[in-house]
């Protein structure tokens, strides 16, 4: 009986120690995130902002992503049109198909799907790049040589992602409209002028602005998560893959969370 009690107490003690270690790790990670964000904010508003590196990162994040975003946007509009057309015909509202597609793309599908694609491409790229620099001690070498790695590596990438992803979303929306027009003409004959008039005639100011504003937060989340995971990667070569993988997972999850919050805020102001 005493032995059973001792085992039970030992099991409870192990659980308490495990819970304590988990809490300590969580608090430590929270402190690292707060310090990391504070350093980024401080280095973002200095006279020594790295404009050349910032423009190069804009080129990498924006221009290099155009082929993937073009294909994604066109397929979004094409598939949404083909899937929705039978239902609209059944209700006798086929003329409202362009408006329905444009509202769906601009309000929700375009921003969220484009942000998730960028989380996979941009977030993993940033995480892997900074993670490899951490493993090969390039970041340590920058610190020794009096070069601020936060300013040069992190701030430029975060701001580039924050500014480029909204532009990519707008481009994806445009490609989605073109894809929808192509899907409409598979079983119909609608001129591009008439299609645009039907698509944009139903849109309002409240449809466009909130969707655009939240894309800046999507870009900031993707840039911050990718930089944080890569900058704080471990020392082994395996940590590069772990940093890239965790950057994609966390950034995708936070994009969905930010979108949920943005939708709730928008609903409060429109009702």
C-alpha positions as CSV (number, residue, x, y, z in Angstrom):
1,X,0.0,0.0,0.0
2,X,2.8,2.4,0.9
3,X,4.6,1.6,-2.3
4,X,1.5,2.4,-4.3
5,X,1.1,5.7,-2.5
6,X,4.8,6.5,-3.2
7,X,4.4,5.8,-6.9
8,X,1.3,8.0,-7.0
9,X,3.1,10.8,-5.3
10,X,6.1,10.4,-7.6
11,X,3.8,10.5,-10.7
12,X,2.1,13.7,-9.4
13,X,5.5,15.3,-8.7
14,X,6.7,14.5,-12.3
15,X,3.5,16.0,-13.7
16,X,4.0,19.2,-11.6
17,X,7.6,19.4,-12.7
18,X,6.6,19.0,-16.3
19,X,3.9,21.6,-16.0
20,X,6.4,24.0,-14.4
21,X,8.9,23.5,-17.2
22,X,6.2,24.1,-19.8
23,X,5.2,27.3,-18.1
24,X,8.8,28.4,-17.8
25,X,9.3,27.7,-21.5
26,X,6.2,29.6,-22.4
27,X,7.2,32.6,-20.4
28,X,10.7,32.5,-21.9
29,X,9.4,32.3,-25.4
30,X,6.9,35.2,-24.7
31,X,9.8,37.3,-23.4
32,X,11.9,36.6,-26.5
33,X,9.0,37.5,-28.7
34,X,8.4,40.8,-26.8
35,X,12.1,41.7,-27.0
36,X,12.2,40.8,-30.6
37,X,9.2,43.0,-31.5
38,X,10.7,45.8,-29.4
39,X,14.0,45.6,-31.3
40,X,12.2,45.6,-34.7
41,X,10.1,48.6,-33.7
42,X,13.1,50.6,-32.5
43,X,15.3,49.8,-35.5
44,X,12.5,50.6,-38.0
45,X,12.5,54.3,-37.2
46,X,16.2,55.1,-37.3
47,X,18.2,57.3,-39.7
48,X,20.2,54.2,-40.8
49,X,17.4,52.3,-42.4
50,X,18.7,49.8,-45.0
51,X,16.8,51.1,-48.1
52,X,18.9,49.1,-50.6
53,X,18.3,45.8,-48.8
54,X,14.6,46.8,-48.3
55,X,14.2,47.3,-52.0
56,X,16.0,44.0,-52.8
57,X,13.6,42.1,-50.4
58,X,10.6,43.8,-52.1
59,X,11.9,42.5,-55.4
60,X,12.3,39.0,-53.9
61,X,9.0,38.9,-52.1
62,X,6.9,40.7,-54.7
63,X,8.3,40.2,-58.2
64,X,9.5,36.6,-57.6
65,X,6.1,35.6,-56.4
66,X,4.1,36.9,-59.4
67,X,4.1,33.6,-61.4
68,X,2.7,31.7,-58.5
69,X,0.2,34.4,-57.5
70,X,-0.9,34.7,-61.2
71,X,-1.7,31.1,-61.4
72,X,-3.4,31.0,-58.0
73,X,-5.6,34.0,-58.7
74,X,-6.7,32.9,-62.1
75,X,-7.6,29.4,-60.8
76,X,-9.5,30.9,-57.9
77,X,-11.8,32.9,-60.2
78,X,-12.1,30.1,-62.7
79,X,-13.0,27.4,-60.2
80,X,-15.4,29.6,-58.2
81,X,-17.2,30.6,-61.4
82,X,-17.5,27.0,-62.7
83,X,-18.7,25.7,-59.3
84,X,-21.2,28.5,-58.7
85,X,-22.7,28.7,-62.2
86,X,-25.1,25.7,-61.9
87,X,-26.5,27.0,-58.6
88,X,-27.0,30.5,-60.0
89,X,-28.8,29.1,-63.1
90,X,-31.1,27.0,-60.8
91,X,-32.2,30.2,-59.0
92,X,-32.4,32.2,-62.2
93,X,-29.7,34.6,-61.1
94,X,-26.9,33.8,-63.6
95,X,-26.6,37.6,-64.4
96,X,-25.4,38.1,-60.8
97,X,-22.6,35.5,-61.1
98,X,-19.9,38.1,-61.8
99,X,-20.9,40.3,-58.9
100,X,-21.0,37.3,-56.5
101,X,-17.5,36.2,-57.7
102,X,-16.0,39.6,-57.4
103,X,-17.4,40.1,-53.8
104,X,-16.2,36.7,-52.8
105,X,-12.7,37.3,-54.2
106,X,-12.2,40.8,-52.9
107,X,-13.7,40.3,-49.5
108,X,-12.3,36.9,-48.4
109,X,-10.9,34.4,-50.9
110,X,-8.4,36.6,-52.5
111,X,-6.7,38.0,-49.3
112,X,-6.8,34.8,-47.3
113,X,-5.7,32.3,-50.0
114,X,-3.0,34.7,-51.3
115,X,-1.7,35.2,-47.7
116,X,-1.6,31.5,-47.1
117,X,0.3,30.9,-50.4
118,X,2.7,33.7,-49.3
119,X,3.0,32.1,-45.9
120,X,4.2,28.9,-47.6
121,X,6.6,30.6,-50.1
122,X,7.7,33.8,-48.3
123,X,7.5,32.6,-44.7
124,X,9.4,29.4,-45.3
125,X,12.0,31.2,-47.5
126,X,12.7,33.8,-44.8
127,X,12.9,31.2,-42.1
128,X,15.2,29.0,-44.0
129,X,17.4,31.9,-45.1
130,X,17.9,33.3,-41.6
131,X,18.1,29.9,-40.1
132,X,21.0,28.9,-42.4
133,X,22.7,32.2,-41.5
134,X,22.3,31.4,-37.9
135,X,23.7,27.9,-38.3
136,X,26.7,29.1,-40.3
137,X,27.3,31.9,-37.8
138,X,26.9,34.7,-40.3
139,X,24.6,36.5,-37.9
140,X,27.2,36.2,-35.1
141,X,29.8,37.6,-37.5
142,X,27.6,40.6,-38.3
143,X,27.2,41.3,-34.6
144,X,31.0,41.1,-34.0
145,X,31.6,43.4,-37.0
146,X,29.3,46.1,-35.5
147,X,26.5,45.5,-38.1
148,X,23.1,45.4,-36.6
149,X,21.5,42.1,-37.8
150,X,18.0,43.1,-36.7
151,X,18.2,46.3,-38.8
152,X,19.7,44.7,-41.8
153,X,18.1,41.3,-41.9
154,X,14.8,41.4,-40.0
155,X,13.5,45.0,-40.3
156,X,13.9,45.0,-44.1
157,X,12.2,41.7,-44.6
158,X,9.3,42.5,-42.2
159,X,8.6,45.8,-44.0
160,X,9.0,44.3,-47.4
161,X,6.5,41.6,-46.6
162,X,4.1,44.1,-45.0
163,X,4.1,46.3,-48.2
164,X,4.3,43.6,-50.9
165,X,1.7,41.2,-49.8
166,X,-1.2,43.7,-50.1
167,X,0.0,44.4,-53.7
168,X,0.1,40.7,-54.4
169,X,-3.4,40.4,-53.1
170,X,-4.6,43.2,-55.4
171,X,-2.9,41.4,-58.3
172,X,-4.5,38.1,-57.3
173,X,-7.9,39.7,-57.2
174,X,-7.4,41.1,-60.7
175,X,-6.2,37.7,-62.0
176,X,-9.3,36.1,-60.3
177,X,-11.6,38.5,-62.2
178,X,-9.9,37.5,-65.4
179,X,-10.2,33.8,-64.5
180,X,-13.9,34.3,-63.7
181,X,-14.5,36.0,-67.1
182,X,-12.8,33.0,-68.8
183,X,-14.9,30.6,-66.8
184,X,-18.1,32.5,-67.7
185,X,-17.3,32.3,-71.4
186,X,-16.8,28.5,-71.3
187,X,-20.5,28.0,-71.5
188,X,-21.6,31.5,-72.4
189,X,-20.7,34.6,-74.4
190,X,-20.1,37.7,-72.2
191,X,-18.0,40.6,-73.3
192,X,-15.2,41.7,-71.0
193,X,-16.8,45.2,-70.7
194,X,-20.2,43.8,-69.7
195,X,-18.6,41.3,-67.3
196,X,-16.6,44.1,-65.5
197,X,-19.8,46.3,-65.3
198,X,-21.6,43.4,-63.6
199,X,-18.7,42.5,-61.4
200,X,-17.8,45.9,-60.1
201,X,-21.4,47.3,-60.1
202,X,-22.3,45.4,-57.0
203,X,-19.1,46.3,-55.0
204,X,-19.2,49.0,-52.4
205,X,-16.6,50.9,-50.4
206,X,-17.0,48.7,-47.4
207,X,-16.2,45.6,-49.5
208,X,-12.8,46.9,-50.6
209,X,-11.2,48.9,-47.8
210,X,-11.4,46.4,-44.8
211,X,-10.1,43.6,-47.1
212,X,-7.1,45.7,-48.1
213,X,-6.3,46.9,-44.6
214,X,-6.2,43.3,-43.2
215,X,-3.7,42.3,-45.9
216,X,-1.1,44.6,-44.3
217,X,-1.5,42.7,-41.1
218,X,-1.2,39.4,-43.0
219,X,2.1,40.6,-44.5
220,X,3.4,41.8,-41.1
221,X,2.5,38.5,-39.5
222,X,4.2,36.5,-42.2
223,X,7.4,38.6,-42.1
224,X,7.6,38.6,-38.3
225,X,7.0,34.9,-37.9
226,X,9.5,34.0,-40.7
227,X,12.2,36.3,-39.2
228,X,11.6,35.2,-35.6
229,X,11.8,31.5,-36.4
230,X,14.9,31.8,-38.6
231,X,16.7,34.3,-36.3
232,X,16.2,32.0,-33.3
233,X,17.0,28.8,-35.0
234,X,19.2,26.2,-33.3
235,X,22.8,25.5,-34.1
236,X,22.4,22.2,-36.0
237,X,21.7,21.9,-39.7
238,X,18.4,20.2,-38.8
239,X,17.1,23.4,-37.3
240,X,17.0,25.1,-40.7
241,X,14.3,22.8,-41.8
242,X,12.5,23.0,-38.5
243,X,12.6,26.9,-38.7
244,X,11.1,26.9,-42.2
245,X,8.4,24.3,-41.3
246,X,7.4,26.1,-38.1
247,X,7.4,29.4,-39.9
248,X,4.8,28.1,-42.4
249,X,2.6,26.5,-39.8
250,X,2.6,29.4,-37.3
251,X,2.2,32.1,-40.0
252,X,-0.7,30.2,-41.7
253,X,-2.5,29.8,-38.3
254,X,-2.0,33.5,-37.4
255,X,-3.3,34.6,-40.8
256,X,-6.5,32.7,-40.1
257,X,-6.7,34.2,-36.6
258,X,-6.1,37.7,-37.9
259,X,-8.7,37.2,-40.6
260,X,-11.3,36.1,-38.0
261,X,-10.6,39.1,-35.9
262,X,-10.8,41.4,-38.9
263,X,-14.1,39.9,-40.0
264,X,-15.6,40.5,-36.5
265,X,-14.4,44.1,-36.4
266,X,-15.8,44.7,-39.9
267,X,-19.1,43.2,-38.9
268,X,-19.3,45.5,-35.9
269,X,-19.0,48.6,-38.1
270,X,-21.4,47.4,-40.8
271,X,-24.3,46.3,-38.6
